[in-house]
Amino acid sequence: DEWHEAVLQQAVRLVAPSQSVVGLVRKLDPRWKDTAIEVVHHGLTPLQGGKKVAPRPRPDGKLRIVIPGSIHAGKGQSLLLEALPELTRVAQVYLLGAGQHGEAFYGRAGVNVILHYQRSDLPRLLQEIGPDLAALLSVVPETFSYTLSEMRQLGIPVIATRVGSLAERIEDGRDGLLIEPTAQALLA
């Protein structure tokens, strides 16, 4: 309450990284509904050697799907685990930078796991993988998604869940595909 009053009394300029964050703040505390909150998107240092990544066809004809970033519960771990048996019939899945939660995918057929990488290695790793698309599977709202920005910089098409800033930053069918955050939607 004191912070809210101080912001109003001091005419503090408020900013958020996406309109979805503004909406969430106002939903959590309706007192902000008439307060101006400007959207200022995050900046991102360009990737060195970040030339466009071309898909590399697999001899078995399967798609190459990269899932960049952490794959914990909020980032779609359960969604992916549910979809994997069917998904790996048509695709090889590459978890890139999955973090410790990526260990849940060790030994699963059709899945390659890289737990950690240096950001400077991202363009090279993606060139080696040659993905047909990137899947961003968050089931909780993203406030911005640096990963989406990186995939766009590298020219990798994105399929993403319709949550938070992903739904705001992707125009479905034009510069990416949006799906509901379910295994069935991913498979479809």
Secondary structure as UniProt FT lines:
FT   HELIX           2..9
FT   TURN            10..11
FT   STRAND          14..16
FT   HELIX           19..28
FT   HELIX           30..32
FT   TURN            33..34
FT   STRAND          37..39
FT   TURN            48..49
FT   TURN            59..60
FT   STRAND          63..68
FT   HELIX           73..75
FT   HELIX           77..87
FT   TURN            88..90
FT   STRAND          91..96
FT   HELIX           100..105
FT   TURN            106..107
FT   TURN            109..110
FT   STRAND          111..114
FT   HELIX           119..121
FT   HELIX           122..129
FT   STRAND          133..136
FT   HELIX           146..153
FT   TURN            154..155
FT   STRAND          158..161
FT   HELIX           164..169
FT   TURN            173..175
FT   STRAND          176..179
FT   HELIX           183..187
//
